[in-house]
Amino acid sequence: MAHDFDKAYWEQRWRQGAVDRPGSMSGKPPNPYLVREIGTLAPGTALDAGCGAGAEAIWLASQGWQVTAADISSEALTRAAQRAAASGVSERLTWIEADLSRWVPQTRFDLVTTHYAHPAMPQLEFYDRLAEWVAPAGTLLIVGHLHPSADPDPDPDPGPDQGRGHGDPGHERGDGHEQGHGHDRGHGHGHQVGERPPAEASATAAAITARLDETEWEILTAEESQRTLTGPRGEITLNDVVVRAVRRP
């Protein structure tokens, strides 16, 4: 089923998630790829595009980053701000309600990161927008859904209700996926646990890196990987694409 991934879609997904899984999007850990890829970098300014309930933004702030966290869903941002206050890092976080298919930041960032976010625009064009917002010598980190064409374990019957948005409350991570936002984000998360994301919200590592001009970017990570999480309904397998690139000075 195709989705518009617009504000109405994401607000409904987050509100429904609160009804179906109360408390499930609170206190979850950040995405493990973020911790692995960014954990050793010196902190600076960061943008979390499609921040959802804020797990990654809050982790970055706890590591000393000054974070701008943007999402289309006011419901998600309310939860994120509450989590940040409880974590004691609110002073290093700025929350912005924005449609990432249209919004343009007024500055570039030392780090631009996104985790499973898919606003109402072609996925690769969304990644192009994010790349434009990275400062010289800055880092771009994309964590997304692996395109079905590269899925090592394709499912011929993925189910009737696939779709997540800017931040996806559907994957809701448990290990950086928060079993719920599918990821815990608005633009980005929104499928039910165990659902496969729609093809239009996914990509391959090759497709992403092909759009990064090698004269401007150094590719440090380009991988497609599979991991297993344990949720309320048992084990689920996630097929991810991870790309980290540094803009040349």
N, C-alpha and C positions, 0 to 999 in steps of 0.2 A: 504494500500500500504506500502510495506517495504521500508526502507531507509537505506543507508549506514552510515549516520551521520558522514561522513568524512569531511575534510577541504573544498573540492569543494562544497559539499552540503551546509555547513554553510555560506560560502562566498556568494553563490548564494542567500540564504535566506535573508541575511542581505542587499545585494544590491537591491534585489527585494523589500524588505521592505522600503528602502529609496525612491523607485519610487512610490510604492503604498500608503505609509503613511508617506510622508515627515514631519519630525519634531515630529512624534508620539512617538519616543523613547527618547525624550529629556525631562529632568526635571521631570521624574516620581519619585514617592516616593519609598522607599525600601520596600521589602516584609514585610508584617505586622508580620509574624511569627518570622522573624529575630529580629525585634524591641521588640517583646514580650519576646522572649527567651533569648536574649543577652543583652538587654538594661540595666540590673542591674549589669552586670559583670564588674570587673575592666579591663581596656584595657591592651592589651599586643600585641603579634604578631598574625596575622590572615592570613589565606589563603581563598580567595573566588575562588572556583573551578568552572569554567564556568561562568565567571563574566559578559559576554555580554557587554551591554552599561554602566555597572558600578554602577547602583543605590545602590546596597548593599555595594559594596566596598567603595564608596564615603561616605555613611552613617557611616560605621564603622570608616573610617578615621576621620570623623567629631566628633566622640565620643572618639577620642584619640588613636585608634588602629593603629599600623604600619602594613599596609596591602600589601600582595602580591596578585595580581589579575591576574588569568590565563584564557586564552580562546584560542580556535583554530582559531578564525576568526580575521584577521587583520582589517577588516572593523569594527567589533564591538569594538575592542580595540582603534581604532582611535577616534570613537565617545566617548568612555569612557574617554580617556585622555582629550578630549576637555571639557567634562562635569566637570571633576575634576579640571581643570584649572579655569573654571568659578566659581567653588565652593570654591576655595582657599585652597584646601587640597592636592595639588599635592605632597608636600614634604613628605607626609605620605603614598604614594602609589607607588608601583612598578608594572608595567604592563608587563606580559610575554605572548608571543604568543607560545602556546604549545598544543600538542595533549595529552589530559589528560588520554588517554588509554596507553600512553607510557612514558610521562614525569615523572620524579621523582625529587622532591625538594631536596635541599642539607641540609635542616634542618627540624626540626619538629616545629609545631606551637601551640600557646596557644589556638587557635580557628581554626578549619577547617570547612567551611560551603559551602554548594552548594544549589542552588535553581533551580529545574527543569532541571538540566543539564543531558544530556545523550550522551556521546561520543560513538565512534564506538567499543563498547564492551558490554557484558551482564551487565545489570543495577546493579544487586547486587554485581557483581565483581568490578564494579566501586566504589561502596560504601566501599567495602573491602579495596581498595587502599587508599581512603580518610582516613579511620580509622588508617591506618599505619602511617599517617603523623601527628597525634595528639601527642603532648608532654605529659609526665606524668602530671596528674592533669589538663590537657587541656580538651577542649570541642569539641565535634563533633555535628554539627547541619545539619541534612538532611531535606530539604523540597522538596518533589517530587510529581509526579503524582500518584494518587491512582490507583492501578491495577483494571481493569474492573471487576475482580471477586468479588471485594469488593465495587464496585460502587453502591451507594444507588439508583441511577436513571439511569440504563443502557439504552443506545441508540442503538436500533437494526440497525440503519443506520447512522453511525457516519460521513459519508462523504468521498469523494474521495481523499482528500489531507491532510492526517494527517502526522505529523512528525515534530519533532523539534530536535535541536542538542545540542551542548555543552551548549548553552545559550538561545536558543529559542527566536527569534524575533517575534514569532507567537502569543504567549499569550499576549505578550506585556502587561505589567501590567498597571493597573490604580490604583491599590490599593496594589501595590507590585507585580502585574502581568503586569503592563504596557500593556495595550491593544495593542499588537503588537508582541514582541519576544515571544508572547504568554507569554513570559517572555521577558525580554529584554536582552537576552544573546545569546551567540554564540553556545558553546557546548550545552547549555541548552535550549534556547528558539527557537521556530520556527514554531509553528502551527498557522494557521489563527485563529482569534478570533471565539470562539464557536466550534472549532474543538476539538475532543477528541484525546488525545495522543495515539500513538500505544502501544499495550500491552507490547512490549519488552522494552519500555522506562518508565515503571511504576512499582510500587511495593506496598506491604502492610506493615503496621507497624510491624506485626508479622514476616514477612519474613526478614525485616531489623534487628530487634532486635535479632532474632535467630542466627545471624552471629556475634554478639558481645558477647564474652566470659564473663560471669558474674563474673569471678575471676579477670578480667581486667577492666570491665566497670560497671558503675552505670547508669542505665537508668532513666532519670528524666522526659522525655516526650516521649510518644508513642501514637500518636492519628491519627485518620482518620477523616477529617472534610470537611465540604462543605461550600462554601461561594459564594455570588452573587456579581458580578461587573456590573456596567453600562458602556457600550461602545457605539461607534458610531452606532452599529446595534441593540442596546437595551441591555437588561439584559442577562448575561451569568452566568452559574453556574460552579464553579470549584470544583473538588473533589481532595483534597490534602492529603498527608501523611506527618507527621511531627515527627521526632525522634531527641531528644537531649540526649546525653550521655556524661558522664565525665569519662576519663581514670583514673583509680585509681593510686595514687602516687607510 
